[in-house]
Amino acid sequence: MSINPGSRIVTCTYGTGERAGSIEIAVMPLDLRELLEAVPQDAPDDDTPSP
């Protein structure tokens, strides 16, 4: 397997408790918006710093 050097590694988490997990995928920068629109979003973490 190879990853395009221009891609970004994105970690997606899913589930809760014992059924929770995560998966890392390589996404090209121009495809990131489409990925974010396709994946359900949780509320942001309280400890995530604001820009």
Secondary structure, DSSP 4 states (H G I P E B T S, - for coil): ----TT-EEEEEEE--GGG-EEEEEEE-GGGHHHHHHHS--PPPPTTSPP-
